[in-house]
Amino acid sequence: MQRGWRTLYFALAAGVTAVVAAAIPLLATGAPPTQLTWTKTTTTKMAGPAAMFFHPKAQNETTIIGPQRMRTDNDTTTQILQCDTKRIINADNGKKTYWVMTFDQYKAAMAASVAKAEQEMKQYSPPPNQPNPSGSPIQGSGGVTISVNTVNDPNTRQIFGMTAHHVTETITGTSNGTGQCPNGEIGTMTNDEWYVANPVTITCNLPKPPAPPPMPQMPGGGGHGQANPCLGTFQVQATGKAHSTDRFALIQDTTMVLGLKFTIHEEVTQFENQQYNPASFDPPAGYTQVPPPADFTSGR
C-alpha cells in the first residue's frame, strides 16, 4: 500500500480529507518543466475457502504531478489540487459533474463539518456499563505486544530504468493474558516491497482542517464500570530498520492474517516524465460544474 505521505490523496466528496506533501520530480535549472505520471494497479487475492466467493476487481489509479499541481484519477473520482491558484477540484466520474473550491472555502467547509459532528456527539449518550455475563469482573490481566521486524535485502532489480531495493516488514500482534484474558497471536501483516528513493517533496499551503471532536468515553469492559484488565499494557518491539524511510513503492505485496488471510498486490505499471501540460490539471472535459458542498457530511 502506498504510504499516504508519499503521494497526495484527498477524498473530500466522501467527507474525508487527508492532505500531505506532494512529490514532484527534480527540475534542472533552465530545463523545461516536466510532470511525472504513474499508474498503480491494485489487486486483492483471498486465501482458503473465501477465495471461492470473493473475487475483488482490480483497481487502477493514475497520478500526475507537475509544478505546484497534482491530479489523481480512478474509476469513480478525479481529484485535482492547484497550489498555484489555491483551488481544489473534485469530479464525480459517474455523474459527470465537478465542483471547484478555493482553499478558504475548503477551510470553512471543514470547520462546518467539525461543528456538525460536535453537535451530533453532544446528542449521543453512551450505553451504561454492562456487567460481565458471569456477574463479576473479568478475572485475570493482560496486554498487547506489537512486534515489528524489518529485513533489508541486498538484492536489487531494474524497474523503469531505476534501481529498486528490497525490504520486508513483518508486524505481529500478540495478546499476553492470564486467567480469562486471551493469550496468543492476534494476527500478522507482512509487507514485501521493491522501492526507489522518493522524489523531492514540496508542501502545498493548504489550510489545515480543524481537529475532529473527541469520541465519547465508552464504558469499560471489565464489568461494574472497571476498565478491561485484558488491555492493561501495550508495548511495541522493533527489530531492524529499513535503509530508507522515505520510499516510493513500485511493487508491493501486503499479506494480512486476521482470521482470514488475504494479499493486496500493488504495482506501478506506468512511470514516466512528460513535458508539463497545465491542461492536464483542468476539470474533465464535458463535465458539468455544480456548487461545492457547504460541508462534507451532507453526502453530496
WONOR-V400133 format. One record per backbone hydrogen bond with DSSP energy under -1.0 kcal/mol. CO is the residue of the C=O (numbers start at 1). NH is the residue of the N-H. Records with the same first field share a line. If there is no record, write none. Layout:
BEGIN
CO: NH ; NH
END
This chain:
BEGIN
3: 6
11: 16
12: 15
16: 11
22: 202
28: 31
33: 276
35: 274
36: 65
37: 272
38: 63
39: 269 ; 270
40: 61
41: 267
42: 59
43: 265
45: 263
48: 51
49: 52
50: 53 ; 54
59: 42
61: 40
62: 73
63: 38
64: 71
65: 36
66: 69
68: 83
69: 66
70: 81
71: 64
72: 79
73: 62
76: 93
77: 74
78: 91
79: 72
80: 89
81: 70
82: 86 ; 87
86: 103
87: 82
88: 101
89: 80
90: 99
91: 78
92: 96 ; 97
96: 288
97: 92
98: 290
99: 90
101: 88
102: 106
103: 107
104: 108
105: 109
106: 110
107: 111
108: 112
109: 113
110: 114
111: 115
112: 116
113: 117
114: 118
115: 119
116: 120
117: 121
118: 122
121: 124
132: 135
139: 180
141: 178
142: 232
143: 176
144: 235
145: 174
146: 237
147: 172
148: 239
149: 170
151: 168
157: 164
159: 162
162: 159
164: 157
165: 195
166: 153
167: 193
168: 151
169: 191
170: 149
171: 189
172: 147
173: 186 ; 187
174: 145
175: 184
178: 181
184: 175
187: 173
188: 257
189: 171
190: 255
191: 169
192: 253
193: 167
194: 250 ; 251
195: 165
196: 248
200: 24
202: 22
204: 206
222: 138
223: 226
226: 222
228: 231
229: 142 ; 232
233: 144
235: 146
237: 148
239: 150
246: 198
248: 196
250: 268
251: 194
252: 266
253: 192
254: 264
255: 190
256: 262
257: 188
258: 260
260: 258
261: 47
262: 256
263: 45
264: 254
265: 43
266: 252
267: 41
270: 39
272: 37
274: 35
277: 280
278: 281
279: 282
284: 287
288: 98
END
